[in-house]
């Protein structure tokens, strides 16, 4: 088990550890609890090292940025794209 106040993207952190399963409780943003899922062979040292190195990616912001870049490349606005797709 590890606790942290860092921003954590749990899916990303699990991928960084080889997708062996993590569970977490983020109800206290200053003391987020992260631990290996049942039957996971991640050690506490591996978990803590991964958390220390982890830089969370905001997936929603990354998607929004990619969409905005694509719209700019196409030279259309979001409203125009919605109109084309409706």
FINUSE-563084 format. One record per atom (N, C-alpha, C): residue in one letter; x, y, z. Coordinates in pm, whole numbers, padded with zeros to 5 digits, always signed. Layout:
N
AXYZ ...
This chain:
86
X+00085-00118+00000 X+00000+00000+00000 X+00089+00123+00000 X+00045+00225-00073 X+00116+00351-00077 X+00016+00464-00066 X+00059+00574-00009 X-00024+00694-00004 X+00052+00807-00070 X-00024+00896-00133 X+00038+01008-00203 X-00061+01123-00216 X-00006+01241-00235 X-00090+01357-00266 X-00074+01396-00413 X+00010+01324-00487 X+00033+01353-00629 X-00093+01329-00711 X-00102+01397-00825 X-00207+01364-00921 X-00176+01227-00978 X-00273+01139-00977 X-00253+01002-01024 X-00359+00968-01128 X-00313+00915-01240 X-00401+00855-01340 X-00386+00705-01317 X-00483+00644-01250 X-00470+00505-01206 X-00452+00410-01324 X-00525+00431-01431 X-00511+00345-01550 X-00369+00354-01605 X-00319+00475-01614 X-00184+00498-01666 X-00080+00435-01573 X-00095+00455-01441 X-00001+00398-01345 X-00001+00246-01353 X-00118+00185-01366 X-00125+00040-01379 X-00053-00005-01506 X-00073+00067-01616 X-00002+00034-01740 X+00149+00045-01721 X+00192+00147-01649 X+00336+00166-01625 X+00394+00051-01543 X+00310-00015-01466 X+00354-00129-01384 X+00329-00263-01451 X+00288-00263-01576 X+00268-00387-01649 X+00126-00440-01646 X+00031-00358-01612 X-00112-00394-01613 X-00142-00517-01528 X-00093-00514-01405 X-00114-00627-01314 X-00226-00601-01214 X-00283-00482-01217 X-00399-00451-01133 X-00367-00366-01012 X-00436-00254-01003 X-00426-00165-00888 X-00565-00125-00844 X-00580-00097-00717 X-00703-00040-00664 X-00664+00084-00585 X-00759+00176-00572 X-00726+00301-00505 X-00847+00361-00437 X-00818+00447-00342 X-00919+00527-00275 X-00868+00671-00282 X-00938+00755-00360 X-00896+00894-00378 X-00989+00991-00306 X-01061+00946-00203 X-01155+01035-00135 X-01084+01150-00064 X-00962+01128-00016 X-00883+01236+00045 X-00773+01272-00055 X-00784+01386-00123 X-00687+01421-00227 X-00544+01435-00176 X-00527+01457-00046 X-00392+01470+00010 X-00336+01337+00058 X-00418+01236+00066 X-00375+01103+00110 X-00443+00996+00025 X-00411+00997-00104 X-00466+00896-00194 X-00402+00762-00160 X-00484+00660-00145 X-00436+00526-00111 X-00437+00440-00237 X-00323+00380-00267 X-00310+00295-00385 X-00248+00163-00341 X-00308+00054-00385 X-00252-00077-00351 X-00273-00175-00464 X-00191-00280-00467 X-00209-00383-00570 X-00343-00452-00552 X-00404-00487-00664 X-00529-00561-00661 X-00501-00704-00613 X-00607-00772-00574 X-00595-00910-00532 X-00531-00991-00646 X-00439-01079-00612 X-00366-01165-00706 X-00263-01089-00789 X-00236-00963-00759 X-00131-00888-00828 X+00001-00917-00758 X+00108-00927-00834 X+00237-00955-00774 X+00326-00831-00764 X+00267-00712-00771 X+00341-00587-00756 X+00384-00573-00611 X+00512-00545-00590 X+00561-00525-00453 X+00537-00380-00410 X+00543-00356-00279 X+00524-00220-00231 X+00636-00129-00280 X+00757-00182-00292 X+00869-00104-00343 X+00847-00065-00489 X+00803-00160-00571 X+00774-00132-00711 X+00663-00028-00723 X+00560-00042-00641 X+00449+00052-00643 X+00495+00192-00605 X+00572+00203-00497 X+00619+00334-00452 X+00712+00397-00555 X+00801+00319-00614 X+00891+00372-00718 X+00812+00422-00838 X+00710+00346-00879 X+00627+00387-00992 X+00553+00516-00961 X+00502+00528-00840 X+00431+00651-00801 X+00528+00769-00801 X+00648+00748-00751 X+00748+00855-00748 X+00780+00906-00888 X+00785+00816-00986 X+00819+00852-01124 X+00697+00896-01207 X+00578+00868-01157 X+00454+00889-01232 X+00425+01036-01257 X+00395+01068-01382 X+00346+01201-01419 X+00211+01178-01487 X+00105+01209-01415 X-00031+01179-01462 X-00065+01257-01588 X-00125+01187-01683 X-00175+01250-01805 X-00326+01267-01789 X-00372+01389-01809 X-00516+01417-01805 X-00572+01374-01940 X-00633+01256-01944 X-00680+01199-02070 X-00784+01286-02138 X-00873+01346-02062 X-00977+01432-02121 X-00915+01556-02184 X-00818+01616-02117 X-00752+01734-02172 X-00672+01697-02297 X-00608+01580-02296 X-00531+01535-02413 X-00624+01513-02533 X-00741+01454-02509 X-00838+01433-02618 X-00888+01567-02672 X-00919+01660-02582 X-00968+01791-02624 X-00862+01864-02706 X-00737+01853-02664 X-00628+01917-02736 X-00610+01855-02875 X-00621+01723-02884 X-00608+01654-03013 X-00722+01694-03107 X-00844+01704-03052 X-00958+01746-03135 X-00940+01888-03185 X-00894+01977-03097 X-00874+02116-03136 X-00766+02126-03244 X-00660+02048-03231 X-00553+02049-03331 X-00604+01999-03466 X-00687+01896-03463 X-00743+01842-03588 X-00836+01943-03654 X-00920+02007-03575 X-01009+02110-03630 X-00930+02224-03690 X-00823+02265-03624 X-00739+02373-03676 X-00672+02331-03807 X-00628+02205-03812 X-00567+02153-03934 X-00666+02152-04049 X-00791+02119-04018 X-00896+02116-04120 X-00948+02256-04152 X-00920+02352-04066 X-00964+02489-04087 X-01112+02509-04061 X-01169+02431-03968 X-01311+02447-03934 X-01326+02459-03783 X-01440+02512-03743 X-01470+02526-03601 X-01539+02400-03550 X-01550+02390-03421 X-01621+02276-03360 X-01767+02276-03404 X-01827+02393-03412 X-01967+02403-03455 X-01984+02354-03599 X-01889+02389-03684 X-01895+02344-03824 X-01880+02192-03832 X-01792+02137-03751 X-01774+01992-03750 X-01902+01923-03704 X-01965+01977-03601 X-02091+01919-03552 X-02198+01925-03661 X-02202+02036-03734 X-02299+02051-03843 X-02274+01946-03952 X-02150+01921-03985 X-02116+01821-04086 X-02156+01680-04042 X-02147+01655-03912 X-02175+01521-03860 X-02322+01497-03829 X-02402+01602-03833 X-02543+01584-03800 X-02627+01549-03920 
